Amino acid sequence: MNSGVTPGSGSITIRRAVVRDAKRLTRLVRGSRAYEGPYAAMVADYRVGPDYIETHRVFAAVAADEHPGPVLGFYSLVLDPPELDLLFVADAAQGRGIGRLLVAHMMSEARDAELDRVLVVSHPPAEGFYRSAGAVRTGTVSANPPAVLWDRPAFEFRTAPDGVS
C-alpha cells in the first residue's frame, strides 16, 4: 500500500485492486468524459472483469479516510511486454494530482519488477497528461478499425535512473 497527500484531495491510498472492484472500475472507464463524442464507442462495452484484475497488476486510488470509499482512479501495469494498459481518474477527482500519484506508483512497481521502460499507447486527449508526467513520445500507433478508428500517440516511461540502461 502506498499513500500520499495531493493538493485539495486529502490523503489518498493506492492499494491493489480486488475482484469486488471490477464493477466500479468498469463504471469509471465507461463514464469517463474523455471518451465522449467520437471516442464513446471505444469504451461503451468495455469491461474490467474479475479475471483481468486477478491476472494483471491493477491498483486503485481511494480516499484513505473513507471505507470502502469510492475509487478515485486506477491503473493496470502489464509486465510482459511492459505496458501501462489502463489509467483512469474519475471525472470528479481530476485536477487533484491523482493521475500523477498513480504514475509515480506505477513507476515504483515497474522498478520493483526490474523494468527499464513501460510503453503507453495513449488516448489522444490524454497526450498532454502523459508528456507532463514524464513520458517520452516514441511514435504513433495506427488506427485499427473497427476497434479503434483513430491513430494514437505512443509513449514510454523510462524507469531506469538517468545514465543507466
C-alpha positions, 0 to 999 in steps of 0.5 A: 500500500502506498499513500500520499497527500495531493493538493485539495484531495486529502490523503489518498491510498493506492492499494491493489485492486480486488475482484469486488472492484471490477464493477466500479472500475468498469463504471469509471472507464465507461463514464469517463468524459474523455471518451465522449463524442467520437471516442464513446464507442471505444469504451461503451462495452468495455469491461474490467472483469474479475479475471483481468484484475486477478491476472494483471497488476491493477491498483486503485486510488481511494480516499484513505479516510473513507471505507470502502470509499469510492475509487478515485482512479486506477491503473493496470501495469502489464509486465510482459511486454511492459505496458501501462494498459489502463489509467483512469481518474474519475471525472470528479477527482481530476485536477487533484494530482491523482493521475500523477500519484498513480504514475509515480506508483506505477513507476515504483512497481515497474522498478520493483519488477526490474523494468527499464521502460513501460510503453503507453499507447495513449488516448489522444486527449490524454497526450498532454497528461502523459508528456507532463508526467514524464513520458517520452513520445516514441511514435504513433500507433495506427488506427485499427478499425473497427476497434479503434478508428483513430491513430494514437500517440505512443509513449514510454516511461523510462524507469531506469535512473538517468545514465543507466540502461 
